[in-house]
Amino acid sequence: MLQRLRQLRQEKGISQQKLADVLMISQPAINKYENHNVEPDISLLKQIAAYFGTSIDYLVGYSDERNSRLAAVQPKLTEEEAQLMENYRSLTLTERESISMVIHNYLMARKR
C-alpha cells in the first residue's frame, strides 16, 4: 500500500479518477494502491513520485523526507509551466507525441 498516496492526492485537490487519467491507469487501481495491500510496479512508482514531486521512499512511507533530491536541484516551475505540465500529463500518449512533434518543429524552424 502506498501510505501517502491519498494524502498527496488530496493535498493536490484531485480525485482518484483524475490521477488515474494522468497516469493512464484505472481508477480502481488507484483505489487499491490507497486502500489495500497492493503496490504498483517500479515504473509506475516513478511516475507517481514524479507527479507529486516526492521521492519513492516518501511515497511508500520509508522516509519522512518529502522532496526528492531531483526536485531540490531543479528550478521551481512558474504557475504557467506547472499548468502546462499538468495539462500535458493528462493527454494520451498519441496526443503527447503530437505536442512533442510541434515543439520539435518550432525549435528546428528557429535554427534556420
C-alpha positions in Angstrom: 0.0 0.0 0.0 1.2 3.5 -0.8 0.9 5.0 2.6 1.0 8.6 1.5 -0.8 8.5 -1.9 -4.2 9.6 -0.6 -2.7 12.4 1.4 -0.7 13.7 -1.6 -3.7 13.4 -3.9 -6.0 15.2 -1.5 -3.4 18.0 -1.0 -3.3 18.5 -4.7 -7.1 18.5 -4.8 -7.5 15.8 -7.4 -9.8 12.8 -7.5 -8.7 9.2 -7.9 -10.1 9.3 -11.4 -8.1 12.4 -12.3 -4.9 10.8 -11.0 -5.8 7.6 -12.9 -6.2 9.6 -16.1 -2.9 11.4 -15.6 -1.1 8.0 -15.0 -3.1 6.3 -17.8 -4.4 3.5 -15.4 -7.8 2.7 -14.0 -9.4 4.4 -11.0 -9.9 1.0 -9.3 -6.1 0.6 -9.4 -5.6 3.9 -7.6 -8.2 2.8 -5.0 -6.3 -0.5 -4.5 -3.0 1.4 -4.0 -4.6 3.7 -1.4 -6.7 1.2 0.5 -5.4 -2.3 0.1 -2.1 -4.0 0.3 -1.4 -3.6 -3.4 1.6 -1.9 -4.8 2.4 -0.7 -8.3 5.4 -1.7 -10.3 8.6 0.4 -10.1 7.9 2.3 -13.3 4.5 3.4 -12.1 6.0 4.3 -8.7 8.5 6.6 -10.5 5.6 8.3 -12.4 3.6 8.8 -9.2 6.6 10.2 -7.3 7.5 12.5 -10.2 3.9 13.7 -10.5 3.8 14.7 -6.8 7.5 15.8 -6.7 8.4 13.4 -4.0 10.8 10.6 -3.5 9.6 7.0 -3.8 10.8 6.4 -0.3 8.5 9.1 0.9 5.6 7.8 -1.1 5.9 4.3 0.4 6.5 5.5 3.9 10.2 4.6 4.1 11.3 8.1 4.6 9.9 11.3 6.0 11.9 13.4 3.5 9.2 14.6 1.3 11.0 16.1 -1.7 13.2 14.1 -4.0 16.8 15.2 -4.5 15.9 16.0 -8.1 13.1 18.3 -7.0 15.6 20.2 -4.8 18.1 20.7 -7.6 15.7 21.6 -10.4 14.4 25.2 -10.6 10.9 25.8 -9.5 8.2 25.9 -12.2 6.2 29.0 -12.8 2.4 28.6 -12.4 2.1 28.7 -16.2 4.7 26.0 -16.6 3.1 23.9 -13.9 -0.3 24.2 -15.6 1.2 23.2 -18.9 2.9 20.2 -17.3 -0.3 19.1 -15.7 -2.3 19.5 -18.9 0.4 17.6 -20.8 0.3 14.7 -18.3 -3.5 14.4 -18.8 -3.0 13.8 -22.6 -3.0 10.4 -24.2 0.3 9.0 -25.5 -0.7 9.9 -29.1 -1.6 13.5 -28.1 1.7 13.8 -26.2 3.6 12.6 -29.3 1.8 15.2 -31.4 2.7 18.0 -29.0 6.3 16.8 -28.9 6.4 17.0 -32.7 5.0 20.5 -32.8 7.6 21.7 -30.2 10.4 20.0 -32.2 9.2 21.7 -35.4 9.2 25.1 -33.8 12.7 24.6 -32.4 14.0 23.4 -35.8 12.4 26.4 -37.6 14.1 28.7 -35.1 17.5 27.3 -36.0 17.1 28.2 -39.7 
